[in-house]
Amino acid sequence: MEKSYPLTILGHIDTFMALKHQWRTFATESKKGICDYPRMYRNNLRFALFAIYPAAAPYHILSGMDEWFQKIDNPNNHLIHIKQIDDFDKVKKSNSIGAILHTEGAGGFDSELKTLRLAYRLGLRSTGITWANVNQFGTGFLFRSPQLDRGLTAEGRDFIREAQKLGITVDVSHLNDRSFWDVMEIIEKPVMASHSNARSICNIGRNLTDEQIIAIHEHHGVIGLNWGTAFLDPKVSPKDFSHTDPNIGFDVILKHLDHIVELTDISTVGIGTDYDGTNVPKCLDSVDKMPKFYDYLLEHGYSRQDLEKIAFGNFYRVFNDTWK
């Protein structure tokens, strides 16, 4: 029977890391964590960027990719590695989940970009530049430390150019403002912010300013909404966001969505989530609750066509434009 809720790409999940810490498997439905094959499949969450995290050192990249491919190669997990745009159709025709190889940060890649090129050959199709740290390529928004007035390095500019030349989608989530604008100066293809929200709603530097949202839109990119309470809560302190409200409702998420759409249009927003990587509100603490969120959007002015773009079409378009 065809599901009534939309086919969905999750722009960023940390599930493979969470599986280790929660002593569970992707193949088996669990009460621990958020994402696994049974829960994702029944809710039509058929695609996701499964992050390698941490990715700050060469060993992290090596071990992360080894563990990533062990998950992919296990037939019980029902995963298909998406390496080209046609693979989306293969997943749709199967009973599988499409997995996009993504690194959360790039500190583990060498400055000569040899490992980046090797990773592309292995199927890397998306990369961030930093996490909440500083590396040889750029500077992230720092959660606990004083912020640094430092942007992309010369190596970082080479990294961005080479990633886009190869056909790897560049992710600007986690960057500080200076690094973000340095990226926007040199890109030739769209970028994504895989899991970020609107700073004017939740005032922390990890979120995007109005000017940044507009810049991503003008470059035909996409912003994946982050379900993390620290990135949603309008009452959060920009200096201490360790205490946030787990009872945030769909109405707060809608504020972020509406704001991005009003600044740009429906083509600029997607579903990021950050599932299995951060604290999320009770209203979305299970993928089984995603259909309720989609119903809520339909009840608050969004059409089914809008939902299809938010859930699937906008990320798909960016991948189609950047993997060439």
N, C-alpha and C positions, 0 to 999 in steps of 0.2 A: 504494500500500500504506500502510495506517495506521501511523504511527510508534508504537512501544511506550513512548516516553518522553514526559513530559508537555508540553503546550503551556505556554510560559513567557513571562512578562513580566519584562524586565530593568529594575529600578527606577532605574538610573542608568548611562549610558554616555557617554563623551566621544569617541565615534568620529568625529563630524563635525570636531572640532578635530584629531584625530589624522590624518585623511586628508590634510590640508594639509601637515603636518610630515613625513609619511612618503611623500609623493609617490605616492599610490595612490588608487584610486577605490572607491566602495562597491559598484559593480556587479560588480567583478572579484575573484575569489578571490586572495588575496595571502599570502605568507609573512611580510609585515610586519603589525604590529598584530594585533588579535584579532577584531574584528567586521567582516564584510562580508556582502553579500546571500547568496552561495552557502553560506557556512559557517553563518550564522544559520538559513537556511531548512531546510537538511538536518537540523539538530539541533532543529527545532521551536521555536526561539527567535523567535517570531513577532511579538513586541511589545517595544518599549523606549522609555524616556524618553531621547530624544536631547538632551543638554544643550547649551545655549548657554553657553560659558565662554571667556573671562571675561565677566562681566556687571556689572562694577563702574562703568562709565561709560556715559553716553548713547550714545556712538559704538559701544561694545561691543554694546549691545542692538540698535542699528540695523543694524550690519554683520553681527552674528550672525544676526539674523532674515533678512536678505537672503540670506546664504549658506545658511541652513537651508532656505529655500523653493526655492533653486536645486537643492538635493539632492532635495527632494520632487518638483519639477516635471520632473526628468529621468526619462523612462520607463524607461531602462536600469536604474535603481536599484530598481525594483519596490517603491516606498514608497507607503503610503497614510497621509495625515495624519488621525489620530484626533482628532476634535473633540467627539464625543458618544458616549454609551455604546453606541449601536447600531452604531457603526463597527467595534467589535470583531467583530461577526458578519460584516460585509463583508470584513474581512481573513481570517477563517477560511475563507470561501468562495472566496478568491482564491489566487493564488500569490505574494502580497506580504508585506511586513513592515509592521506598524502602527507609526507613529512618533508619539509624544506630545511636543509642544513644551514644553520645560522650561528654565528659567533657573537656573543655579547661582549663586545670589546675586541681590540686587535693587538693588544700589547704583546701577545705571544708570537706574532709574525715578525720576521726579520726585516730590517730596513732596506735590504736589497730586493725584497718582495718575492724571494724564491719560494718560500712556504705558501704565500698567498696564491701564486700560480699553481703550485702543486695541489693546494686545497681546492682550487677551482676544478682541476682535472678530476678530483675525487667527488665533486658535486656540490661544493660550497656555492650557495646562490644568494646569500645575504650576510652582511657583516656590519656590526657597529664599529665605532672607532675607539670609544672608551667605555668603561663602566663608570662608577663614581670614583675615578682615580685619574692619575696622570701617567701617560706613557710617551714613547718616542714619537707618536703621531699627533697627539692632541691632548686636550684637557677636558675632563668631565666636570659636571656639577658635583661638588664634594659634600657628602651628607653631613659629616661630623667635623670637618676641618675648615679653617678660613679659606674663602674662595681665592683662586689665583687668577691674575690678569694675564692669561697665557692662552693663545689659540693654537691653530694648527702649526706644526713645524714644517720645514721644507720636506722632510720625509713623509709627513702627513699629507701634504699636497700631492706628492707622488703616489701615495697609497690610494687616495681618492681617484686620481686619474686612472691608475692601473686597474682598480676594482671596476670602474665603469667601462673601461675598455674591454676587460675580460667578459663582462656580463654578470656582475655581482651587484645586487641592489645595496646601496649605501643607506645605513640607518643612522639618523641623527639624534635618536633618543639618548639621553644621558650626557650629551655635550653641554659644556658651559656656553654662555652667549657668544663669547668671542670666537670659540671654535666653530659654533654653528654658522656664524656669518662668514667665516673663512671658507667653510664648505660651500656655502651658497654662491660665493664669488667664482668658483672654478668648476662647478658641476656642468655637465653637458646632457645629462639624462635626469629624469625625476629621482627624487629621494623619498624615503619614508621616515616617519617617526613611529616606530613600531608599537610603542606603548607610552604615550604621553597625553596630557590633558591641557586644558586652558588655564594659564597662569592668572588671568583676570578673575577666574572663579575660585581657584585654589592657589594662593600666592606662595608657591615655593619655586625655586629656580630650576627644579627638575621638570617643570611644566613649560609650555610654550607661550611666549608673549603673543599679543595680537599681530604684531609685525612679522613674527616668525611664522605664524599660521598662514598669513597672507602670502608670504614668500614661498612656502611649500606649495600652496595652491597655484601660484603663478608659474611654478616650475612643474605643474601637473603631478605633484606628489600626493601622498596619502598620510593621514594621521590615525593611528590605531588607539582608540580610547583605552586608558589604563584603569582597571578595576580596583587598584590599590587604594585603600582608605586614605592613606597619606597624600595621595595625588588627586583625590576627589573632594575632600572635606573643605568647605568654604571657611570653616572656623579654625583651620589648622594654623599654627604659628610658623612663619617662615624660618624661624631660628630653632624651633623644637617641634618636630612633627612625629615624635615617638608615641604620642597619645592621641589617637584619633577615634572616631565614633564608628563602631561596628554596625550600628543601626541605620547608617546612611541608606536612603531609599532610592528607588528608580528616579525620583524627581531630581535628585542631585546630579545623577549621571546625565539626565535629560538637559540640565543646564549647560553642561560642557558640550554636549552634542549640538544643542540649539545654537550655542555661541559660535562654534566653529562653522556651522552651516550658514548662519547669518553673516559672518565675516566673508565667507567664500561661497560655496554651494555644496550640494549633496555629494559631489564627486570627490570631496577632500577627506572624508571621514570613514574609518573602518573600525573593526573590532580587534583591539590589541590584547586585552585582559591582563597579562602578566600572571596568569594562573600558575599555581604551584611555586610562585616565586615571591609572593608578598601577601600581606594581610588584606583580605577582601571583605566587603560588607556581607552581612548575613543574607541579603536579598539575592546575592549572586555567588554564594559560597559552594555551589555545586553546578556543574554544567547542566544538570536536570532543570535548573531554574532559568536557563537561557530562553526557552520558549515564552516564559512569562514576561521577560523583558521585551521580547519582540512584540508580544501582544500589547504591552504598555505603549510602545512606540506607535503602533497602529491606532491606539485609542487617543493619542496625543498629536495627531496631525500628519504622521508619516504614512505614505502609501506603501503597498506591497512592492512596487517598483523601487521606491526609496530603500526599503529594507534589503532588497536584493543587491543594491549597490553598496550599502553599508556593510552587509554581511560578507559579500563575496566580490562583487564586480570591481570595486575601487582598488583593492589590493591586487586582484588579477590583472587589471589594466597596467598597473605600475610594473608588475613582473614582466608582462608582455613587452613593455617599453624598455626595460632595462636589461633583460637577459639576451638581447640580440647582439 
